[in-house]
Amino acid sequence: MENMGYKHHIPVVGPLLKHLTCDEEKKNWTETQSSFIICKQSKPKNSARAVTVQAGSKSVVVAQCEGADGKPAATIKWLASVGGNHSTTTTNGPDGTVTVRSEYRLVPTVADNGREVTCLVDQRTQDRPWTEVLKLSVECKQKKTNL
């Protein structure tokens, strides 16, 4: 069943096949009135990017990471040597998939330019976590000059 996108082993198929569905949350098989086995999983479409910012005194988004249209939902983690924090949101799709987005924020300084943060997207359909190393892009704040 692996080739069809299913990852659950059904020990007894026989006449029960038309009465089993997969409960994703409880990860077990239950009897229902359904005539199909429903437990489709989808690998997320992963992406990440650095956001060019100006050095300043306020916390801003410097990197974004996404695991789109996965089933079940992916989890996103950040590895960083720079101080900062992240926030994560999820959006449910009409087909049962979930898009997870995460933003890494910090108060950027010129010294942060070129430093690295790593996005890790983990989800059970992937053999290993997807990773993307991003170089931060922090520009000098332009000073106003009177001519």
SULQUI-V260573 format. One record per backbone hydrogen bond with DSSP energy under -1.0 kcal/mol. CO is the residue of the C=O (numbers start at 1). NH is the residue of the N-H. E is the energy in kcal/mol with one decimal. If there is no record, write none. Layout:
BEGIN
co = (CO/CO)
nh = (NH/NH)
e = (E/E)
END
This chain:
BEGIN
co = (1/1/2/5/13/13/14/16/17/19/21/23/28/30/38/42/45/47/49/53/60/62/63/64/65/66/67/68/70/71/75/77/79/85/87/89/91/93/97/98/99/100/101/102/103/104/104/105/106/108/109/110/112/115/117/118/119/120/121/122/123/130/132/134/136/137/139)
nh = (4/6/5/41/16/17/17/19/20/32/30/27/23/21/22/71/68/66/64/139/106/51/104/49/102/47/100/45/98/42/122/120/118/105/103/101/99/96/93/70/91/67/89/65/87/62/63/85/60/56/112/113/115/136/134/79/132/77/130/75/126/121/119/117/114/53/55)
e = (-1.2/-1.8/-1.9/-1.0/-1.0/-1.3/-1.2/-2.7/-1.2/-2.1/-2.0/-2.1/-2.6/-1.9/-1.5/-2.4/-2.6/-2.9/-2.7/-3.2/-1.9/-2.8/-2.8/-2.4/-2.9/-2.2/-2.5/-2.7/-3.0/-2.0/-2.8/-2.9/-3.1/-3.4/-2.4/-2.7/-2.8/-1.5/-3.4/-2.4/-2.5/-2.6/-2.9/-2.5/-1.8/-2.9/-1.3/-2.2/-2.4/-2.2/-1.6/-1.4/-2.1/-3.5/-3.3/-2.4/-1.9/-2.4/-2.7/-2.7/-2.2/-2.9/-2.5/-2.2/-3.0/-2.5/-3.1)
END
